[in-house]
Amino acid sequence: MTIFKALTLFLLLSNPIYADDVLTRITSHLSKAPVTQGSFQQEKHLKFLRKPLLSTGSFTYDQNKGVIWKTITPIPSLLLVNDEHLLTAQGEQALPPAFGRVFKTLLGGELNTLSEGFEIVGREQKTTWQLQLTPKDELLKKVIKSIMLSGDFELRQLEINELNNNLTLIKFSEITHPDRLSNEQQAEFERLSP
């Protein structure tokens, strides 16, 4: 465990605020819009590799349609997710409902719904917040140990600790809330099954 993670966990657990209180306050500060888009930088730390795998790209969240997750470097790829389906270059797959909801909830700023699927401990400061999520859902428990979220009026960082000790760290930037989807984004969402 890194010093940063140990300190963060200590701060969360030494003065925790539990689910309902912290989620209500944090959600009231978050930007809410039907469409959110931005850039991401992802580090995937695999226990058998010395250096993390790095990737960058963009995301689009639409509250009715789902999420577009577009990796640009090092290898271009596209992931489309809604409540029930996930579409990649390898085809479409049905999703456990908990996974689809979590993906949309995190990127859509609907944090108040997280207590349905997670045990939550959090901390709120004047302009920033942190949440530690531990899955309740049996399917998620088989993959995810915990999720750490941090942000201000937007989600800025997401850290996923997997059961196999792999770690994914995603930083979000250049976040905007356009009035509507572009024609390209509309076409990508249309590829998902209704």
Helices and strands as residue ranges (DSSP letters): H 3-14, E 17-18, H 19-29, E 35-45, E 53-62, E 66-73, E 77-81, E 85-88, E 91-94, H 97-108, G 111-116, E 118-124, E 129-135, H 138-141, E 144-151, E 155-162, E 167-176, H 183-190
